[in-house]
Amino acid sequence: MIVRNLSSQKPFTTADGSRIRSILDRANAPVKNQSLAEAAVPAGSSTARHHHKASEEFYFILEGGGTMEVDGKLQDVSPGDAILIPPGSWHRITARSDLHFLCCCAPPYSHEDTFLEDCAIQAPMYTRTFSTLGCAEFGPAEVVALARKHQMPSVEFRAMAGSTDLPAVLEKQFGTPSAWAGFLRENGLRACVFGTSFRIIDGSAADRDLMMRYLPWVEAAGVPWLRVFDGGQTGDAGEIARAAETLATWQDEKQKNGWQTELLIETHDALVTSPRLEALFAAAPKAHLLWDSHHTWKKGGEDLATTWRTVAAHTAHIHVKDSISRPSSDGCAYTYVLPGEGEFPMQSLQKLLEASAYTGHMSLEWERLWHPYMPPLDSALVAASTNGWW
C-alpha cells in the first residue's frame, strides 16, 4: 500500500505559476495513469493561461473563491465546485481570495506537457496594470478604452471623474453596485484593487466610514483588495500593535459578514523599511502587502533585494514608477520621469520577481493627480513599453 501525507510534500512552482504540493505523482510513488496535487494561488493573482496536450485535468475548490477561465469562457467558482478541463483547452484561474484547490491530471502532470500562451515571448508571470491616479479625470468608459489600448485585463481604481471618492462617482454613474459589476463584465475588465485613504494606525472614524462605503461596490464586482495606508509616524511597538488590532478587527467583521475583499496595506508612511515591516508581520502574520517598490527604495533607502526578502511572502500587488534625483517643480526631493528614463532599478526588480515566480499585479502608479507636471498616463504606458521597461 502506498500512502503519502500532504504535510510531508515540499512545495514547488509549476510552469503556469501556481504553487503546488504534490500528493501522489511519478516523483513520489509508482504512479502510472494520474496525479493528484494541492495548488495555492494568492488573492488577486492568476495562473498563466496554458493548456496540456495530453492530460485531462480536474480542479476541485477547497477554500477561497475565484474565476475559472476555460477556452475563453468565465465562471465564478467557490468551495465544492469541480471543473473539468479537457486536453488542449486553454485555461487559467484567478483568485478573488486566497485560493486552495486539488488538481488531478490524467496522464500525470508534467512540465513538458504544459504549454504557456505566447511562450516564445517568455513574458513575465505577473500581470501588468495601471492605477487611475494617473488618469483621474477619466470616466469609466475612458478607463476601459485606455486598458484596451494597452491590452491590460485589469485596472487598479483610485480616482475617476476628478475625484478619489469612488463610491460617490460610481453611484452617480451607475446607481447600483450590480450595474457597476455588469459594466465591468460587459467590457471584459477586472478591478484588481480599489484604493482607499483609510489608515490602519490611528485611522479616524470618518475615514473608516468612508472605507465601508466601498464594500458594496467591491463585493459586487469581486474586487479582491481594498488598499489602505499604514498611517504610522514612527513604526514603534505601539503603532505596530494598533495596526495589528485594526487588522484583527477587520478579519472578525469580514468573517461575520461573509465579505470576500481583503485589506491590502501599502508601504507608504512608517512602513518603508524591513525592520518595521518584519515587526508588522510578527504581530499580524496574515497581513497582505502592496509593495510600493519605489517608496521603499527612495524614501526607505533600501535596495530592492533586501526589502523583497522581507515582503515576498506577503506581497500581492506592486507599485512601480521611475524618477531622477533632482528636486521637482512642486517641491518634492526627486522628479518623476517617464518609465525607463530615470534611476529606478527595474531590471533588478524583474529578476527578483522572476526568481520568486511572482504572479500578482505590477501596477504603474503614475501620480499625476498629485504631481500635475507629469505627462499623461497614456504617454507613460507607451514609454514603459517602447523602452522595454517592464
Summary of the structure (lengths in Angstrom):
residues: 390
radius of gyration: 21.2
end to end distance: 50.3
largest distance: 73.0
contacts: 1290
relative contact order: 0.11
helix: 33%
strand: 28%
